[in-house]
Amino acid sequence: MAMKQTFLGIVLGGTQLTIGEIDEYGKLLKMKDYQTVFFNQESAQDMIISSLHDYETHVGWIGKRPLAMGVGVIGRVDSEKGIWQQIDPARTHPINLARTLQETFSMPCFVDNDVKASTRAVMRWGAGHESNNFIYLYIGTGIAASIVIDGKQIRGAHFNAGEVGHLKVGTRVGMRCACGRTDCVETIASSVGIDRCARMLRNDYPDTNLSIPSNERVKVEDVFRLAKAGDSLCVKLTENATDALADLIMNLVRVTDPDTIILGGEMLEISDYMAHVKAKLQPVTMRFVTRGVVPTRLDAKNIGLIGAGAVAMDGLENQK
């Protein structure tokens, strides 16, 4: 029996690094999570290297060494050159992450932004496989999109296309964003945004039953549950979040004319959230989104890791 060909995926988020092996059909075969502490790109690179050594030693490969590794990281990435340009505006120091990992582990390595990597998985194995014009919209700790037009991902002159979480959509809260603007949709409709809004508005709603812990984020599922029961703070938070996200989707539809909106991210687990958002989408604006606003049919929790595997596959194929 032929040995299974595999690809190594690595995805780096704000608080967690995950490493896993993926087969050629996008099936996740094994994985391990690592808690992360990094301050800049160099320390993140060191952490990736040490975690990969641990994974190879203590988890090991399915069979032979993987054919290639793909890495999905937060921030701006020049995927063609393998250069990680920045984490955020305060942490900008370009490093050739692909070359360093390739030389360290003697394995072809390819790098992309984490949301764009997830979109590669959607294009290979998800709903994007049937569409050349779609938006993959990530809604989780932050909000970002990858836009595919005529079968090509839009990247922009500085690899910064898709940072739609920093659009303003008319919902006014007075929340400052790290980008320097006020009331970006990410500060209102992401899980971090809902947490920050809850803390800012808490004193205006003294009768709320929402628990606001000091050492962790507010649970978004609690916000929607209490809103359904009539808690005034939670009603305000959910109305703001769903208004903002619905307006973002409709604005993106008007600009890019997709036939599909594919949703990903941990906020999809809160069914009330997306149900309220969809109810606010205007039929005239959405009339050409003929394939609908749909959740990813891939494993939403691990789509970033599967996407990193797709980055590795794409990289090898483009070398041929």
N, C-alpha and C positions, 0 to 999 in steps of 0.2 A: 504494500500500500504506500502511495506516494506521501512524503512528508508534507504537512501543511505549510504553505508559505504565509509568513506573518509580517506585520509592520508594527513598529513601536510608536506609540503615541504619548506625548507629554503635554499637559495643559497646566498653565500657571495662572491662578486667580489671585485675588487680593489676600486671601487667607489660607489657600490650600494649593498644593501641587499634587497632581495625579499622574501616574504612569501606568500604562497598560499595553497589552498586545492585542492587535486587531487582525482578523483575517481579510482576505481579498473581497469578501462580501460585506464588510463593515460590521461583522460580529465581534463583540468584545469578549475575549477569551479569558483574560485574567487582568487584575489591576491591583494597585496599592495606592493609598492616600498618604500624603505627608503634610504636616502642618508647616506653614511657612512664616518666616520672619526675614524680611529683606528691606533694605533702605534705598537701594539704587540698583542699576542694571548689573553692575559687577557682582554685588552680593547675591543677587538673584541667580546669576549665572553660576556662581560657586555652589549655591544651594541645589541647583538642577544637577550639577555634576556629582555632588556627594550623594544625592538621592538616587541617581542612576546607578552609581556604584553599589549602593545598598540593594537596589532592586535586582541587579544582575546577580549579586551574591546570595541573597536570601529568598528571592522569588524565582528567578531563573526563567529561561526561555521555554516555550512550548516544545520546540524541537531544535532545529538549527537556529543560529542567530537571525534575528529579523533582517529583512532585506534592506530596510531603511528606517530612519526615525523622522517623525514630524513633530513640530513643537508649535503650540498655540500660546501666545503671550498677550497680556494686556498692553494697550498702547499702540503706537505707530510702528509699522514694520515694512521694510522694503523686501518683499518676499522673493523677488527675482535674485537679489544679491545676498539674501540671508541676514540682512542687517536689522537689528532691533534698534529703531531710532530713538524711542523714548517711552517711558512709562506714563508720564503726564508732564505738563509744562514745567513743573518744578524739578523734574528728574529726567533731563535730556542729556544723554551721553551715548552716542551711537556706538554699538559694539557688533562685531560680526559673530553672532551667536552660532549660526549654522557652521561656520568654519571651525570654531573652537570645539564644538561638540563632535563634529566629524573627525577632527584630528585626535581628540581625546579617546574616542571609542571606536575608531577605525570603522565607521559605519556612515553611509551617506545620510546627510541631515538637511532638512528643509524647515523653514520657519514662516509663520504667518500670524497675524492678529487673531485672537481667540474667536471672535464672532465671525470673522471671515473664514476661519478654519471650519467652524460649525456649518457654515454655508456650503463649503466644499462637500461635506457629508450629505447635506440636503440635495445637492446637485447630483451626487453619485447614486444615492440609495433612497432618498426621500421624495417628497412631492415636487421638488425642483427638477427631478429627473424627467418629468412630463411638461415642464414649462421653461421657456427661455426668457420670460419676463416676470420676475417675482421679487418680493421683498422678504428677507428673513429678518424678523424683528425679535430681538432678545429683550425680555422683560424680567429682571431679577434684582440683584443688588444695585445695578444701574440699568440704563436703557441704551441700546445701540442697534444699528441695523446694517445689513449688507444688502445692497441693491444689485440685482442682476438684470441687465438690459441686453436683448439680443444675444443671450447666452454668455455674456461676459460680466464679471464682477466689476463694479465701478470702484476705483481706488483713489483717484484724484492725483493732483500734482505733488502732494506731500504725504500720500498714503493715509490721508485723514478723512476720506469720504465715509459717511455712515454714522458719524457722531451725532445722531439725531436726538439723543438725550439732552443736548444743549440747545434745542429749539424752544422758543417761547410760543405758547399756544393760546394765550388769553386768560388762563386761570391765574388769578392773583392771590398770592399768599403772603408775599414779602420775604421769601426764603432766598438767601444768598447762595449762589453756586460757586464751587471751586474755580469755575472758568472765569469768574468775575461778573457775570450777569445775575439777574434776579429772576426767580420763578422759571427756570429751565424745567422742562417736563420731567427730567430725571429727579429733580428735587421735590416733586409732588407725587409722581406715580410709581416710582421704584420702591422696593422694600426699604432701602435706606431713606428715601425721600419721605415715605409715609411715617417712618420712625421720627425723623426730624420735625415734620409738621406736627405730629402728635405732641411732641415736647414743647414746641413753640406755642401751640394753641391750648395746651392743657389748662392754663389758669382761666381761660375764657369759658370753660365748661366745668365748673366745680362739681357737678353731679355725675360726671362720667364714671362708669364702672371699668374703664380700660386700665389695665395694669401697665405701668410704665417703669420697667426695671432700670436700675442704675448701671448695671454691668453687662447688659445685652440689649439687642434691638427689640422693639415692640413686635409682637407676633401679628403679622398681617391677617392671618386667619381669624384671630380674635377681633380685630377691627371690623371685619365683614360680618362676623357672627353677631357682635353687639349692635352693629348698624341695623341689622335685620330686626333686632329687638327694640329699636328706637332710641338707642343711646345717641344723644345729640352731637357729641364730639365725633363719634365714629361715623355718623351719617355725613357730617361735614367732610371728614377725611376721605370717605369712599366716593362721595360726589365729586370732590376735587380731583381725585386720582382717575376716576373713570371718565370724567369730562376731558381731562388733559390727554389721556391716552387715546380716546376716540378721536379727538381733534388732530392729534399727531398722525394717526393712521390715515385720516381723510386728507390731510395736507400732503402726505407722502404719495397717496394715490393720485392726487391732482398733478403732482410734479413728475411722476415717473410712469404712470399708466400701466401698472402691473395687472396680470390676470389672476394672481394669487398672492395672498399675504400669509406667510407661514410663521407661526408663533413658536417661540422657544423660551426657555428660562424657567426658574423655579416658581415664578408667580403663576404659571399655568396650573399648578396644583390647587389653586384657590378658584374653584369653579365659578363662584359668585362674581369674582372680579371680571373674568372674560365675558360672562353672560351679560353683565351690566354694560360693559364696553360695547359689545355687539349691538345691544339695544339702542345705543346712541349713534350708530353709524347711519348716515342719511342715505336712503336708497338711490337718489339721483347721483350723488357723488360716487357711490359704490357700484353702479350699474355695470361697469365693464370689468369688475373683479369677478369674472365668471366662474373661476374655480374656488372662490370663497376665501374667507378668513379662517384658517384651519390650524390646529396644533400640529407640530411636527409629528410624523408617524415614527420617527426614530426615538430612541431612548432619550427623553428630554433631560434626564438627570446627567447622563454621560455623553451628550451629543458633542461637547467640546473635545473629549478624548477621542471619540470616533472621528471627529473632524480632523484632529491632529494626524490620525492614521491616514485620512484622505489626503492630507498635505504631503505625507511621505509618498503615497502612491502617485499623486500628480507629479511630484518632483522627479521620480524615477522615469515616468512616462515621457516627461518633457525633455529628459536627457537623451532619449533615443533618437 
